[in-house]
Amino acid sequence: MFRLWGKIWKDNHMLADTVVCDDSDDTRTHKIFHGLEEICYEMDLGNPIWLDSTVKDFKKHDKARFYQDNFIEQVEFDYLEIQVIEED
C-alpha cells in the first residue's frame, strides 16, 4: 500500500488534510503524481508545478511544499504540503 498525505497550511495552522491510497502496480513516481492530482481534486485546487527546489526537497525528505510560486492561480493559503506516509 502506498499512502500520500496532503495538508493545507496557513499561519502555522493546518486548514485541511486528506490521505490518498494507491494499491496499483505503477511506479513510485506515477503513484506520487496520481496522489497529488487526487489531493488537489479533493481540495478543489489546480495542480501545482514541480519546481527544481520542490523536487530536490521531495527526494531528500519524502515531503514537498508547494507555495504560491508553484500554482498558476492565486491560492488562499501559505502552502500545500505532501508527505509519503506509507510505502510497500
Residue pairs with C-beta under 8 A, 6 or more apart in sequence:
1 21
1 22
1 23
1 86
1 88
2 21
2 22
2 23
2 28
2 31
2 35
2 84
2 86
2 87
2 88
3 19
3 20
3 21
3 22
3 84
3 85
3 86
4 19
4 20
4 22
4 31
4 32
4 35
4 36
4 39
4 82
4 83
4 84
4 85
5 17
5 18
5 19
5 82
5 83
5 84
5 85
6 17
6 18
6 19
6 20
6 35
6 36
6 39
6 40
6 42
6 43
6 80
6 81
6 82
7 14
7 16
7 17
7 80
7 81
7 82
7 83
8 14
8 15
8 16
8 17
8 43
8 77
8 79
8 80
8 81
9 15
9 77
9 78
9 79
9 80
9 81
10 76
10 77
10 78
11 78
15 77
16 43
18 39
18 42
18 43
19 85
20 35
20 38
20 39
20 42
22 31
22 34
22 35
24 30
24 31
24 34
26 34
28 87
32 58
32 82
32 84
35 82
36 47
36 48
36 82
37 47
39 45
39 80
39 82
40 46
40 47
40 48
40 80
43 80
45 71
45 75
45 80
46 71
46 72
46 73
48 54
48 66
48 70
48 71
48 80
49 70
49 71
49 72
50 64
50 70
51 69
51 70
54 64
54 65
54 66
54 70
55 64
57 63
57 64
57 65
58 64
58 82
62 83
62 84
63 81
63 82
63 83
63 84
64 81
64 82
64 83
65 79
65 80
65 81
66 79
66 80
66 81
66 82
67 78
67 79
68 74
68 75
70 80
